[in-house]
Amino acid sequence: MATEMTSGDIFTPEQLGKHAKVYAGPGAGKTHFLVENIKNIIATNSLITQSRMRKVLCVTYTNAAVDEIKRRLDKSTDLVEVYTIHGFIIEHIIQPFQQDLRGIMESDFGIEVSSKGKISSQVEGLGILHGVDKNEIYDFIRKASSTEFSDDEFGYSKKAMSEVEVNNDAFVSSITKGRPRCIGLKVPSKINEQHVVPLKKYMWSEVRKLTHNEILYFGYRILESNPTALYATRVKFPFIFVDEFQDTNPLQTLIIKLLGKKSTIVGIVGDIAQSIYSFQGAQPTDFRNFSIEGDRGVNEYVINGNRRSTENVVNFCNFLRQSDKDVVQVSKRSYDTEEQKTLSESKKIHFLVGNSLVVHNTIQDILKSDGVVLTRAWASAFDYIQGIDESQAKLLKNIYNSYYNSPIQLRDEIVEHNNVTWVRAFRFIFSLWESHLNGSFIDIIQTLKLYATIDVQKITPRAIFQINRLSNNVFSKVSEQSYTCEIIKKFNKEIEKPDFANFRETFLGSDFSIPLFDELDNERLTTAVTGLFWGTSYKLFTEVFSENSKYMTVHQAKGLEWDKVIVSVTPNKFDKIKIADLYSKPQLMDENPADEFTRMYYVACSRAKEDLYVHILDEGLISKLQASIDVYVEKTGKNIAYEFIQ
């Protein structure tokens, strides 16, 4: 039985003598709990206070979470290191133990790699072969192979070649099932078996990059095969805390367990009901069954308080997670005044049923008053944005599906990176257009810096005149129905004209052109992107993929909260569940598609602080939904006030 705690509780010295597993649901104050306990350890624990070398390690799931924890730690960060699991392994295992890394590459895969430079991680958001010439790879394979190959045998895309990587799933499965180790490479069927090892050798010895999955594999192998590496890591980090442990995949779990077998104390914090990353290998049972060999044991704790949401929202979310017996949340939300409390707590759960004008207007009113829509996929956001026709929405769904099994996170690309070729081209043309409308030459120069190094000392009145004229020519006939790609092509044609030769050669280079696609982009993607209207793609960049977007996927929304949330999460055929089944008997504890969909639904609903709107298309579900909630209320005594808006 787990010991109940609050987010403000601090582990006692006795409790810090054992590993800890903390169950904590949404709004429980997990980050506050972690940060305050870390601060206490570095201020009072002799392992840290009496050593200049030892630190507390905090591992969390995303770079945004890393930044947030560092911000809250403030001046304590000298004695704490905060990383994603991949960042930690690269910094403390891969980089310092390069000789071990190369040795394991040879012993496990028969691939000899020179010591001519450091091997590191692939760049976030880019394929491992980004920027590499395909012919260079083919030449390397030819030289590395004992057999002669004709050009016809090399028809591989860089995407297919990038997918050749260590098979983590088979490796972990063999360990957890106590079978002989299964060590090998995962290879797309289209790659010739004789090309696999030379291709992997090229990535490791020439590109000198590891995929994200390979970072985990080699991190684990270095630790288990090199006692010095393992001992040094344990000594440096006598305490390791892992946030969002439900998102950890099995190989990450093995690494944490290995570190915790001796000397290092491990504390994990998580919530099975928020495990929604099975596509990245996360398994809810890894958290539920977590244990570490040794004589310390694992103490279990639970934080049932929810400081985010009203009692009504919390009770509805408890209805969705009723199959979880470990966590039953209680609203602990604080209010500035009694009047505010009365107003907030009186708000019902709002079920928006169907697509009537009333429902449509309600949704638009919510969005105008700082509400958000949470959907399964970002392309679904366009069901809620006004002025997008059905054919354009279909193209956006094709773009979404093109990246479904890709390491590229399109939202991050558009908001932060601009590494993808067509994304950068769209960003460029929209920025140029906005600068043109604003009449800001400085902004135009900033836009050009997406592609060129601009020497501001060379800017003359003539250059200003030319860029203004160029902008007028490109944007003179832009309309909502213009094709964005055609506007980019128009820019490329205009910049080639003799009228702009001086500006082009001075600032951009004589052969300057904005590329639209690269060889990694398949035909489905290029066709969809080419068909996007200016109005559609501009909204994609400025309304959906923006820092303050009102349209987000559930995965993007994880860890965030809003006063008003519209949940529009519908199952697809792969989820093996219908909304009616979800409400009649909510199940979310197991590792199957139906339970994961329920967890996703739960995560979406739990983002609401005050007003939760649930959009359900089928009007026939009203009676079933009503009956299920009423049975739960009668069984638990926890009231859920709700209404239907049709």
C-alpha positions as CSV (number, residue, x, y, z in Angstrom):
1,M,0.0,0.0,0.0
2,A,1.4,3.3,-1.0
3,T,2.0,6.0,1.6
4,E,0.0,9.2,0.9
5,M,2.0,12.4,0.6
6,T,1.4,16.0,-0.6
7,S,3.4,17.9,-3.2
8,G,5.0,19.9,-0.3
9,D,6.3,16.9,1.6
10,I,10.0,16.3,1.9
11,F,11.6,12.9,2.2
12,T,13.1,12.2,5.6
13,P,16.7,10.9,5.8
14,E,15.4,7.5,6.6
15,Q,13.2,7.5,3.5
16,L,16.2,8.7,1.4
17,G,17.9,5.4,2.3
18,K,15.6,3.5,0.0
19,H,14.5,3.9,-3.6
20,A,11.2,5.7,-4.1
21,K,8.3,5.3,-6.5
22,V,5.8,8.2,-6.4
23,Y,2.3,7.9,-8.1
24,A,1.2,11.4,-9.0
25,G,-1.7,12.4,-11.3
26,P,-2.2,15.6,-13.4
27,G,-2.0,18.8,-11.4
28,A,-0.4,17.0,-8.5
29,G,2.5,19.4,-8.3
30,K,5.1,16.8,-9.5
31,T,7.6,19.3,-10.6
32,H,7.3,21.3,-7.3
33,F,7.7,18.0,-5.3
34,L,10.8,17.1,-7.3
35,V,12.4,20.5,-7.1
36,E,11.8,21.0,-3.4
37,N,13.2,17.5,-2.6
38,I,16.3,18.1,-4.7
39,K,16.9,21.4,-3.0
40,N,16.6,19.7,0.4
41,I,19.1,17.0,-0.6
42,I,21.8,19.4,-1.9
43,A,21.3,21.6,1.3
44,T,21.3,18.8,3.9
45,N,22.6,15.5,2.7
46,S,26.2,14.8,3.5
47,L,26.9,12.9,0.3
48,I,26.4,16.2,-1.5
49,T,27.4,18.8,1.1
50,Q,30.7,17.1,1.9
51,S,31.8,16.7,-1.7
52,R,32.7,19.0,-4.5
53,M,32.2,16.3,-7.1
54,R,28.9,14.7,-6.3
55,K,25.6,16.0,-7.7
56,V,21.9,15.1,-7.9
57,L,20.8,14.0,-11.4
58,C,17.3,14.8,-12.6
59,V,16.1,13.1,-15.7
60,T,12.9,14.3,-17.4
61,Y,11.2,13.7,-20.8
62,T,11.4,16.8,-22.9
63,N,13.8,19.7,-23.4
64,A,11.0,22.1,-22.3
65,A,10.7,20.2,-19.0
66,V,14.5,20.4,-18.5
67,D,14.3,24.2,-18.9
68,E,11.4,24.4,-16.5
69,I,13.1,22.4,-13.8
70,K,16.3,24.4,-14.2
71,R,14.3,27.6,-13.9
72,R,12.7,26.5,-10.7
73,L,16.0,25.3,-9.2
74,D,17.4,28.8,-9.8
75,K,20.7,29.2,-8.0
76,S,20.9,25.5,-7.0
77,T,21.9,24.3,-10.4
78,D,25.6,24.0,-9.6
79,L,24.8,20.9,-7.6
80,V,22.2,19.5,-9.9
81,E,22.3,18.3,-13.5
82,V,19.1,18.2,-15.4
83,Y,18.8,16.3,-18.7
84,T,16.6,14.3,-21.0
85,I,17.7,10.6,-20.8
86,H,19.4,11.0,-24.2
87,G,21.2,14.2,-23.1
88,F,22.5,12.5,-20.0
89,I,23.8,9.4,-21.8
90,I,25.6,11.5,-24.5
91,E,27.2,13.8,-21.9
92,H,28.2,11.4,-19.2
93,I,28.5,8.0,-21.0
94,I,29.0,8.3,-24.7
95,Q,31.3,11.3,-24.8
96,P,33.7,10.3,-22.0
97,F,33.9,6.6,-23.1
98,Q,34.4,6.8,-26.8
99,Q,37.0,4.0,-26.8
100,D,34.4,1.7,-25.2
101,L,31.8,2.8,-27.7
102,R,34.0,1.9,-30.6
103,G,34.9,-1.4,-28.9
104,I,31.3,-2.4,-28.6
105,M,30.6,-1.4,-32.2
106,E,33.3,-3.9,-33.2
107,S,32.4,-6.7,-30.7
108,D,28.6,-6.5,-31.1
109,F,28.3,-5.7,-34.9
110,G,31.8,-6.4,-36.4
111,I,32.1,-2.8,-37.4
112,E,35.5,-1.2,-36.9
113,V,35.4,2.5,-36.4
114,S,38.4,4.8,-36.4
115,S,39.2,7.3,-33.5
116,K,39.5,10.3,-35.9
117,G,36.7,12.3,-34.2
118,K,34.0,12.1,-31.6
119,I,30.8,10.1,-32.2
120,S,27.7,11.9,-31.0
121,S,24.0,12.2,-31.5
122,Q,22.0,12.9,-34.6
123,V,20.7,16.5,-34.7
124,E,17.3,17.0,-33.2
125,G,14.6,17.0,-35.9
126,L,16.9,15.9,-38.7
127,G,17.5,12.5,-40.2
128,I,20.9,11.0,-39.5
129,L,22.0,11.3,-43.1
130,H,20.8,14.9,-43.5
131,G,23.1,16.9,-45.7
132,V,25.0,13.8,-47.0
133,D,25.3,13.1,-50.7
134,K,23.7,9.8,-51.6
135,N,26.4,9.0,-54.1
136,E,29.0,9.4,-51.4
137,I,27.2,6.7,-49.4
138,Y,27.0,4.4,-52.4
139,D,30.8,4.9,-53.1
140,F,31.6,4.0,-49.5
141,I,29.5,0.8,-49.7
142,R,31.2,-0.2,-53.0
143,K,34.7,0.2,-51.4
144,A,33.7,-1.5,-48.2
145,S,32.1,-4.5,-50.0
146,S,34.1,-7.4,-51.4
147,T,31.6,-7.8,-54.3
148,E,31.1,-5.4,-57.2
149,F,27.7,-3.8,-57.4
150,S,26.1,-2.0,-60.4
151,D,24.5,1.4,-60.1
152,D,21.1,-0.3,-60.6
153,E,21.4,-2.0,-57.2
154,F,21.6,1.4,-55.4
155,G,18.1,2.8,-55.5
156,Y,17.8,3.5,-51.8
157,S,16.4,6.7,-50.5
158,K,18.2,8.4,-47.6
159,K,15.1,7.8,-45.5
160,A,15.3,4.1,-46.0
161,M,19.1,4.0,-45.3
162,S,18.5,6.2,-42.1
163,E,16.3,3.4,-40.8
164,V,19.1,0.9,-40.5
165,E,19.8,1.0,-36.7
166,V,20.4,-1.2,-33.7
167,N,17.4,-3.4,-32.9
168,N,16.6,-2.2,-29.4
169,D,13.3,-4.1,-29.1
170,A,14.9,-7.5,-29.8
171,F,17.8,-6.7,-27.4
172,V,15.5,-5.7,-24.5
173,S,13.1,-8.5,-25.1
174,S,15.9,-11.1,-24.9
175,I,17.2,-9.6,-21.6
176,T,13.8,-9.2,-19.9
177,K,12.8,-12.8,-20.9
178,G,16.1,-14.3,-19.7
179,R,17.0,-15.5,-23.2
180,P,20.4,-15.4,-25.0
181,R,21.2,-11.9,-26.0
182,C,19.7,-10.8,-29.3
183,I,22.1,-8.3,-30.8
184,G,21.6,-7.1,-34.4
185,L,20.4,-4.3,-36.7
186,K,16.9,-3.5,-37.7
187,V,16.8,-3.2,-41.5
188,P,14.1,-2.1,-44.0
189,S,13.2,-4.9,-46.4
190,K,14.4,-2.8,-49.4
191,I,18.0,-2.7,-48.3
192,N,20.2,-5.5,-49.7
193,E,21.6,-7.6,-46.8
194,Q,25.2,-7.3,-48.2
195,H,24.9,-3.5,-47.9
196,V,23.8,-3.3,-44.3
197,V,27.1,-3.4,-42.4
198,P,28.9,-1.1,-44.8
199,L,26.0,1.3,-44.6
200,K,26.0,1.3,-40.8
201,K,29.8,1.6,-40.9
202,Y,29.4,4.8,-43.0
203,M,27.0,6.3,-40.4
204,W,29.3,5.5,-37.5
205,S,32.7,6.1,-39.0
206,E,32.0,8.9,-41.5
207,V,28.9,10.7,-40.4
208,R,29.9,9.8,-36.8
209,K,26.3,10.0,-35.5
210,L,24.1,7.7,-33.5
211,T,20.3,7.6,-33.8
212,H,18.3,8.3,-30.7
213,N,17.6,4.6,-30.2
214,E,21.3,3.8,-30.5
215,I,22.2,6.3,-27.8
216,L,20.2,4.2,-25.4
217,Y,21.7,0.9,-26.6
218,F,25.3,2.0,-26.4
219,G,24.7,3.9,-23.1
220,Y,23.5,0.6,-21.5
221,R,26.2,-1.5,-23.0
222,I,29.0,0.8,-21.9
223,L,27.7,0.9,-18.4
224,E,27.3,-2.9,-18.1
225,S,30.6,-3.7,-19.7
226,N,32.9,-1.1,-18.2
227,P,32.9,-1.2,-14.3
228,T,34.8,2.1,-14.3
229,A,32.1,3.9,-16.2
230,L,29.4,2.4,-14.0
231,Y,31.3,3.2,-10.8
232,A,32.1,6.8,-11.9
233,T,28.5,7.5,-12.8
234,R,27.2,6.1,-9.5
235,V,29.8,8.1,-7.5
236,K,29.0,11.4,-9.3
237,F,25.3,10.9,-8.9
238,P,24.4,9.4,-5.5
239,F,20.7,10.5,-6.1
240,I,18.8,10.2,-9.4
241,F,15.3,11.4,-9.8
242,V,13.3,10.5,-13.0
243,D,10.2,12.6,-13.8
244,E,7.4,11.4,-16.1
245,F,8.6,7.8,-15.7
246,Q,5.5,6.5,-17.4
247,D,7.0,7.8,-20.7
248,T,10.3,5.9,-20.2
249,N,10.9,3.0,-22.6
250,P,12.2,-0.4,-21.4
251,L,15.9,0.2,-22.3
252,Q,15.9,3.5,-20.4
253,T,14.4,1.6,-17.5
254,L,17.2,-1.0,-17.6
255,I,19.8,1.9,-17.5
256,I,18.1,3.4,-14.4
257,K,17.9,0.1,-12.7
258,L,21.6,-0.6,-13.4
259,L,22.7,2.6,-11.9
260,G,20.5,2.0,-8.8
261,K,21.8,-1.5,-8.0
262,K,24.5,-0.1,-5.8
263,S,25.1,3.1,-3.9
264,T,22.9,5.4,-6.0
265,I,19.3,6.1,-4.7
266,V,16.7,6.3,-7.4
267,G,13.4,8.2,-7.1
268,I,10.8,7.9,-9.9
269,V,7.7,10.0,-10.3
270,G,5.0,9.2,-12.8
271,D,1.4,8.4,-13.7
272,I,0.2,5.3,-15.5
273,A,-2.9,7.1,-16.7
274,Q,-0.8,9.6,-18.6
275,S,1.3,7.0,-20.5
276,I,0.6,7.9,-24.1
277,Y,4.0,7.3,-25.8
278,S,3.8,3.6,-26.8
279,F,4.9,4.5,-30.3
280,Q,8.2,5.5,-28.7
281,G,8.4,2.2,-26.7
282,A,6.9,3.4,-23.4
283,Q,5.1,0.8,-21.4
284,P,2.8,1.5,-18.4
285,T,3.8,-1.7,-16.7
286,D,7.4,-0.4,-16.5
287,F,6.2,2.1,-13.9
288,R,3.8,-0.2,-12.2
289,N,6.3,-3.1,-11.8
290,F,9.4,-1.0,-11.2
291,S,11.8,-2.6,-8.8
292,I,15.6,-2.6,-8.3
293,E,17.6,-5.6,-7.2
294,G,19.5,-5.2,-4.0
295,D,18.8,-4.8,-0.3
296,R,17.3,-1.3,-0.3
297,G,13.9,-2.0,-1.7
298,V,11.5,0.5,-3.2
299,N,9.1,2.6,-1.0
300,E,5.8,3.5,-2.7
301,Y,4.1,6.9,-2.3
302,V,1.0,8.5,-3.8
303,I,0.1,12.2,-4.2
304,N,-3.7,12.4,-4.6
305,G,-4.0,16.1,-4.5
306,N,-4.8,18.0,-7.7
307,R,-4.0,21.7,-7.5
308,R,-5.0,22.4,-11.1
309,S,-8.7,21.7,-11.6
310,T,-12.1,22.2,-10.0
311,E,-13.7,19.4,-8.1
312,N,-16.1,18.8,-10.9
313,V,-13.3,18.4,-13.5
314,V,-11.3,16.2,-11.1
315,N,-14.3,13.9,-10.4
316,F,-15.0,13.5,-14.2
317,C,-11.3,12.6,-14.8
318,N,-11.5,10.1,-11.9
319,F,-14.5,8.6,-13.7
320,L,-12.2,8.1,-16.8
321,R,-9.4,6.6,-14.7
322,Q,-11.6,4.4,-12.4
323,S,-9.8,1.3,-13.4
324,D,-6.7,2.6,-11.6
325,K,-6.9,1.8,-7.9
326,D,-3.6,3.5,-7.0
327,V,-4.6,7.1,-7.6
328,V,-7.9,8.7,-6.7
329,Q,-7.5,12.5,-7.1
330,V,-9.0,15.1,-4.8
331,S,-9.2,18.8,-5.9
332,K,-6.9,21.0,-3.8
333,R,-7.3,24.0,-5.9
334,S,-6.8,27.3,-4.1
335,Y,-8.8,30.5,-4.8
336,D,-8.2,34.2,-4.2
337,T,-11.7,34.8,-2.9
338,E,-14.8,32.8,-1.8
339,E,-16.7,34.4,-4.7
340,Q,-14.2,33.1,-7.2
341,K,-14.4,29.7,-5.6
342,T,-18.2,29.6,-5.8
343,L,-18.1,30.7,-9.4
344,S,-15.5,28.2,-10.5
345,E,-16.9,25.2,-8.6
346,S,-20.4,25.8,-10.0
347,K,-19.2,25.1,-13.6
348,K,-20.4,21.9,-15.2
349,I,-18.8,19.5,-17.6
350,H,-20.1,20.7,-21.0
351,F,-20.7,18.0,-23.6
352,L,-20.9,19.5,-27.1
353,V,-23.0,17.1,-29.1
354,G,-23.0,17.0,-32.9
355,N,-22.1,19.9,-35.3
356,S,-25.1,22.2,-35.0
357,L,-24.8,26.0,-35.3
358,V,-25.2,26.3,-31.6
359,V,-22.2,23.9,-31.1
360,H,-20.2,25.8,-33.7
361,N,-20.9,29.2,-32.2
362,T,-20.1,27.9,-28.7
363,I,-16.7,26.6,-29.9
364,Q,-15.9,29.9,-31.6
365,D,-16.8,31.8,-28.5
366,I,-14.5,29.6,-26.4
367,L,-11.6,30.1,-28.8
368,K,-12.1,33.9,-28.7
369,S,-11.9,33.8,-24.9
370,D,-8.5,32.1,-24.7
371,G,-9.8,28.5,-24.9
372,V,-8.0,25.8,-26.8
373,V,-8.9,22.8,-28.8
374,L,-7.1,19.5,-28.2
375,T,-7.2,17.0,-31.0
376,R,-5.6,13.6,-31.8
377,A,-3.6,14.9,-34.8
378,W,-2.7,18.5,-35.7
379,A,-4.5,18.2,-39.0
380,S,-7.8,17.8,-37.2
381,A,-7.4,21.4,-35.9
382,F,-8.5,22.5,-39.3
383,D,-12.0,21.1,-38.6
384,Y,-12.3,24.0,-36.1
385,I,-10.5,26.9,-38.0
386,Q,-12.9,28.9,-40.1
387,G,-12.3,29.4,-43.8
388,I,-10.6,26.1,-44.6
389,D,-12.4,24.0,-47.2
390,E,-12.6,20.2,-47.1
391,S,-10.1,19.6,-49.9
392,Q,-7.4,21.7,-48.2
393,A,-8.1,19.9,-44.9
394,K,-7.5,16.6,-46.7
395,L,-4.1,17.8,-48.0
396,L,-3.1,18.8,-44.5
397,K,-4.0,15.3,-43.3
398,N,-1.8,13.8,-46.1
399,I,1.1,16.0,-44.8
400,Y,0.4,14.8,-41.3
401,N,0.4,11.1,-42.4
402,S,3.7,11.7,-44.3
403,Y,5.4,12.4,-41.0
404,Y,3.5,9.8,-38.9
405,N,6.4,7.3,-38.7
406,S,9.2,9.9,-39.0
407,P,11.5,11.3,-36.4
408,I,10.6,14.8,-37.6
409,Q,8.2,16.6,-35.3
410,L,6.6,19.1,-37.8
411,R,5.4,21.5,-35.1
412,D,8.8,21.8,-33.6
413,E,10.3,22.3,-37.1
414,I,7.9,25.2,-37.8
415,V,8.0,26.8,-34.4
416,E,11.7,26.4,-33.6
417,H,14.0,24.7,-36.2
418,N,13.2,25.4,-39.8
419,N,15.5,22.5,-40.9
420,V,13.0,20.8,-43.2
421,T,13.4,22.3,-46.7
422,W,9.8,23.1,-47.5
423,V,9.2,24.4,-44.0
424,R,12.1,26.9,-44.3
425,A,10.9,28.0,-47.8
426,F,7.4,28.6,-46.4
427,R,8.8,30.4,-43.3
428,F,10.9,32.6,-45.6
429,I,8.1,33.6,-48.0
430,F,5.6,34.4,-45.1
431,S,8.2,36.4,-43.3
432,L,9.1,38.3,-46.5
433,W,5.4,39.0,-47.0
434,E,4.8,40.3,-43.5
435,S,7.9,42.5,-43.8
436,H,6.6,43.8,-47.1
437,L,3.2,44.6,-45.6
438,N,4.8,46.3,-42.6
439,G,7.2,48.2,-44.9
440,S,10.1,47.1,-42.7
441,F,13.4,46.7,-44.5
442,I,15.1,45.5,-41.3
443,D,12.7,42.6,-41.1
444,I,13.3,41.8,-44.8
445,I,17.1,41.6,-44.0
446,Q,16.3,39.3,-41.0
447,T,14.2,37.1,-43.3
448,L,17.0,36.8,-45.9
449,K,19.3,35.6,-43.1
450,L,17.4,32.3,-43.2
451,Y,19.4,31.6,-46.3
452,A,22.3,34.0,-46.5
453,T,24.9,35.9,-44.5
454,I,24.0,39.6,-44.9
455,D,26.6,42.3,-44.5
456,V,24.6,45.3,-43.4
457,Q,27.5,47.6,-44.2
458,K,26.8,46.9,-47.9
459,I,23.1,48.1,-47.7
460,T,22.6,51.1,-49.9
461,P,19.5,53.2,-51.0
462,R,19.7,51.3,-54.3
463,A,19.5,47.9,-52.5
464,I,16.5,49.1,-50.5
465,F,14.8,50.2,-53.7
466,Q,15.5,46.9,-55.4
467,I,14.2,44.7,-52.5
468,N,11.0,46.8,-52.3
469,R,10.5,46.5,-56.0
470,L,11.2,42.7,-55.8
471,S,8.6,42.3,-53.0
472,N,6.0,44.3,-54.9
473,N,6.5,42.1,-58.0
474,V,6.3,38.8,-55.9
475,F,3.3,39.8,-53.8
476,S,1.3,42.0,-56.1
477,K,-1.4,39.4,-56.9
478,V,-1.3,37.2,-53.8
479,S,-4.7,36.0,-52.6
480,E,-6.1,33.4,-50.2
481,Q,-6.4,30.9,-53.1
482,S,-2.8,31.5,-54.4
483,Y,-0.6,28.4,-54.1
484,T,2.2,29.0,-51.7
485,C,4.7,27.0,-53.7
486,E,3.9,29.1,-56.8
487,I,4.6,32.3,-54.9
488,I,8.0,30.8,-53.8
489,K,8.7,29.9,-57.5
490,K,7.7,33.4,-58.5
491,F,10.3,34.8,-56.0
492,N,13.0,32.5,-57.6
493,K,12.1,33.7,-61.1
494,E,12.1,37.4,-60.0
495,I,15.4,37.2,-58.3
496,E,17.0,35.9,-61.5
497,K,15.9,38.9,-63.5
498,P,18.7,41.4,-64.6
499,D,16.9,44.2,-62.6
500,F,17.9,42.5,-59.4
501,A,21.3,41.2,-60.4
502,N,23.2,43.8,-58.2
503,F,21.2,43.0,-55.1
504,R,21.4,39.2,-55.7
505,E,25.1,39.1,-56.2
506,T,25.9,41.5,-53.4
507,F,23.8,39.9,-50.7
508,L,22.7,36.4,-51.8
509,G,25.2,35.0,-54.3
510,S,24.8,34.8,-58.1
511,D,23.1,31.3,-58.0
512,F,20.7,32.1,-55.1
513,S,17.4,30.2,-55.2
514,I,14.9,29.0,-52.5
515,P,14.8,25.2,-52.6
516,L,11.3,23.7,-52.0
517,F,11.9,20.0,-51.5
518,D,14.7,17.5,-51.0
519,E,15.1,13.9,-51.8
520,L,13.8,12.8,-48.5
521,D,10.4,14.2,-49.3
522,N,8.1,11.5,-50.8
523,E,5.6,12.1,-53.6
524,R,2.6,12.1,-51.3
525,L,4.2,14.9,-49.2
526,T,5.3,17.0,-52.2
527,T,1.9,16.7,-53.9
528,A,0.1,17.8,-50.7
529,V,2.4,20.7,-49.9
530,T,2.3,21.9,-53.5
531,G,-1.5,22.0,-53.3
532,L,-1.7,24.2,-50.2
533,F,-3.4,27.6,-50.7
534,W,-1.7,30.7,-49.3
535,G,-4.5,31.2,-46.8
536,T,-4.3,27.6,-45.6
537,S,-0.6,27.3,-45.2
538,Y,-0.3,30.8,-43.6
539,K,-2.9,29.7,-40.9
540,L,-0.9,26.4,-40.5
541,F,2.2,28.5,-39.6
542,T,0.6,31.3,-37.6
543,E,-2.4,29.7,-35.9
544,V,-1.7,26.0,-35.5
545,F,2.1,25.9,-35.3
546,S,2.8,28.9,-33.2
547,E,4.0,29.3,-29.7
548,N,0.5,30.4,-28.4
549,S,-1.6,28.2,-30.6
550,K,-5.2,27.6,-29.8
551,Y,-5.1,24.2,-31.6
552,M,-2.9,21.5,-30.2
553,T,-2.5,17.7,-30.2
554,V,-2.9,15.9,-26.9
555,H,0.8,15.0,-27.0
556,Q,1.8,18.6,-27.4
557,A,-0.5,19.7,-24.6
558,K,0.9,17.2,-22.1
559,G,2.2,19.2,-19.1
560,L,0.2,22.3,-20.0
561,E,-3.1,23.7,-18.6
562,W,-5.8,26.2,-19.6
563,D,-8.9,27.6,-18.0
564,K,-11.1,26.4,-20.9
565,V,-10.4,23.3,-22.9
566,I,-12.3,21.7,-25.8
567,V,-11.5,18.0,-26.1
568,S,-12.0,16.7,-29.6
569,V,-10.3,13.3,-29.5
570,T,-11.9,10.6,-31.7
571,P,-10.5,7.0,-32.1
572,N,-9.3,5.7,-35.4
573,K,-9.5,2.0,-36.6
574,F,-6.1,1.2,-35.0
575,D,-7.4,2.2,-31.5
576,K,-9.8,-0.8,-31.5
577,I,-12.3,1.2,-29.4
578,K,-15.4,3.3,-29.8
579,I,-16.3,6.3,-27.8
580,A,-19.4,4.4,-26.5
581,D,-17.1,1.7,-25.1
582,L,-14.8,4.2,-23.5
583,Y,-17.7,5.7,-21.6
584,S,-19.5,2.5,-20.7
585,K,-16.5,1.0,-19.0
586,P,-13.3,3.1,-19.0
587,Q,-10.1,1.1,-18.9
588,L,-6.7,2.6,-19.1
589,M,-4.2,0.4,-17.2
590,D,-3.2,-2.2,-19.8
591,E,-0.8,-2.1,-22.8
592,N,-3.3,-2.3,-25.7
593,P,-4.5,0.3,-28.2
594,A,-7.9,0.8,-26.6
595,D,-6.5,1.5,-23.1
596,E,-3.9,3.9,-24.6
597,F,-6.6,5.8,-26.4
598,T,-8.5,6.1,-23.1
599,R,-5.3,7.4,-21.5
600,M,-5.0,10.0,-24.3
601,Y,-8.6,11.0,-23.7
602,Y,-7.9,11.3,-20.0
603,V,-4.8,13.5,-20.5
604,A,-6.8,15.8,-22.8
605,C,-9.6,16.3,-20.2
606,S,-7.2,16.8,-17.3
607,R,-5.7,19.9,-19.0
608,A,-8.8,21.9,-18.0
609,K,-8.7,24.1,-14.9
610,E,-12.3,25.3,-14.9
611,D,-14.3,24.7,-18.1
612,L,-14.1,21.3,-19.8
613,Y,-15.9,21.0,-23.1
614,V,-16.1,17.5,-24.6
615,H,-17.0,17.4,-28.3
616,I,-18.9,14.2,-29.2
617,L,-20.2,13.9,-32.8
618,D,-22.7,11.0,-32.2
619,E,-26.0,12.3,-30.7
620,G,-26.9,8.6,-30.0
621,L,-24.3,8.5,-27.2
622,I,-26.2,10.9,-24.9
623,S,-28.2,8.2,-23.0
624,K,-25.2,5.8,-22.7
625,L,-22.9,8.5,-21.5
626,Q,-25.5,9.8,-19.0
627,A,-26.1,6.3,-17.6
628,S,-22.4,5.5,-17.2
629,I,-21.6,8.7,-15.3
630,D,-24.7,8.4,-13.1
631,V,-23.7,4.8,-12.1
632,Y,-20.2,6.0,-11.2
633,V,-21.6,8.9,-9.1
634,E,-23.9,6.5,-7.2
635,K,-21.1,4.0,-6.6
636,T,-18.5,6.5,-5.4
637,G,-20.6,9.3,-3.9
638,K,-18.5,11.8,-6.0
639,N,-20.8,14.2,-7.8
640,I,-20.2,15.2,-11.4
641,A,-22.4,18.0,-12.7
642,Y,-22.7,18.1,-16.5
643,E,-24.8,19.4,-19.3
644,F,-25.4,18.7,-23.0
645,I,-25.2,21.5,-25.6
646,Q,-26.7,20.6,-29.0
